[in-house]
């Protein structure tokens, strides 16, 4: 089974969203742009800026958790110069 960790960036305000899914990241981006939850509905539309693929659910969840830390946010800032 394949898992994905993805990063979305709001075109509205520049905020980022880190998520974990088994669906292709572009499908999740479309779902978020439809406003599937409160936070994403208030910050849409989103651009898919990054994703990684994992064979292990545990590894994917750990990577998503990393992106939600200060170190993970700094890594994204350096990689994408946002």
C-alpha angles and dihedrals in degrees: 000000000000126000130189136207112200139184122213125191122207114236087201100060109354095250118146130225124200118202143172125216148149090223121088109274093240089058091051090047090055091048092051090048088056089058102250094171138021099259097046093043090058095046103041148158100067134193120209103236103168144001140175130203125225136184092200122067090207093053091049094050091048091052092049089051089051092054089055092057127085090252091051092049090050090050090053092046091053095044096047103023089221 
